[in-house]
Amino acid sequence: MTFLTVSKVHHTYFSSKTATEALQDINLSIDKGEFVSFIGPSGCGKTTLLSILAGLFRPTAGKVLIDNQDIHENADLSIGYMLQQDYLFPWKTIEENVTLGLKLLSKEKEAANELASKLLSDVGLPPVEKKYPRELSGGMRQRVALARTLAVDPKILLLDEPFSALDYQSKLKLEDLVHKLMKEYGKTAVLVTHDIGEAIAMSDRIFLFSARPGRLHQTFEVPEEVRSLTPFEARANPSYSTLFQTIWKELESLEHQQSS
Amino acid sequence: MNINSLHEQFKANLRKEKRWVRFYQILILVLFFVLWEVASSLRWIDQLIFSSPTKIGQLFVEKVADYSLLYHSSYTLFETVLGFILGTLVGTILAAILWWSPFLSKVLDPYLVVLNSMPKVALGPILIVALGPGMSSIITMGALISVIISTIVIYTAFRTVDSNYLKVLQTFNATRFQMFKEAILPASFPTIISTLKVNVGLAWVGVIVGEFLVSSQGLGYLIIYGFQVFNFNLVLLSLLVIAIFATIMYQLVELLERMLIKNE
């Protein structure tokens, strides 16, 4: 069942001197509960596309539909968006940070706080509700950011390289956690990454973009035997390596085309 | 070697250093007054102009006894505090309006530059004629002197808040007012506090100049009066009182800073 449709999306950034075409004729669809990744060389517009999906700005042309509704016309559509850094508000406690979205939607405070405690334990944190972000490590803070994103019960999760600023161990742990939670909650998720391994280990499908202008180059299906594993285990599977090689070569050839 | 005893030793050293710093601070103060007194009584300096601590002390006792010092300083203090609060408050509100409408901020930009570079005290005569020679024109002067620079500094702080915080709020469908309340304003508290610190000094300038011009009450009036009758004891006494009040106001702002900014 198609959940999200991107049709004929073009996007151009304008400045007083230049007009830069970031995305050209993007068409894709994502099923409900699916986990997909966007990868590609820098300048391929993957983050631009993610921002458009998040409704942060409108594309120059084209449409994005979620459940057959234009995302820019549906005001109460909730979207979860995770950034490279946690962007927890340093003057708010962990509890206030997690319940921020609920507060803006004017949900009841007590219920929100209860949900916050539950989410914090779901993302594998000890009770740190009353602490401030500066008292937690980078990995813990990104977990809090995940809890904040999940608190509003978003229909879709958009992950903009959320693991890239973490140390390797925290990154692997967090990948497993996000993968597990997405399957448990049955959420649809889009991950932007430049790490081919991460894309294969976490997703069901991978969209490879080419750069300048950003175009959808190729789609890869992740084989069933890798999908059923956790991201950590997936990395040890033989099919993982095969797919890694294929995508690696494809990326190399893309970069060759560009430099020549 | 014991960690506890080393730690105790470290703390003892810290305390010792603190005591010495305090000692020298007090020493400078005492030396200053002693030197002043000696220089004045030995006529190294002109007694008529520079007075002496004992003379100022005598005048202080006299002026406290007839309540005139209390009367004049409470008048000035009230004006300064009000001018200071108004200047910062109006500055913050103007900054918020400029943040709200980027178009308006572009339109007003050259006017802010002009208003900021103009010496506000030069408006004094006009204010006094327009608002009457009383408290309201002096308070306006105290506020006016700090309002434009506060607007510019605070607006710059609003604009430099990391836009990723706004992205987070935007995905929660926050309104522009919610973005201001949840991210822009709290992120700018440190800047607002440092503006407050600058404004303490500015408000005193505005109010004292205002009192010079109106010349009916207040410490500024005492200074101008003392100058006209060549009573420099009075001038210096007023200056000392101003220095003490300005310091207390600054300390209060620092207290506010500690209360507001807990997360640093």
Interface residues (C-beta under 8 A of the other chain):
Chain A: A54 G55 L56 A75 D76 S78 I79 G80 Y81 L83 Q85 Y87 F89 P90 W91 L100 G101 L104 L105 Y132 R134 R148 V152
Chain B: D162 N164 Y165 K167 V168 L169 Q170 T171 F172 N173 A174 Q178 E182 A183 P186 A187 F189 I261 K262 N263
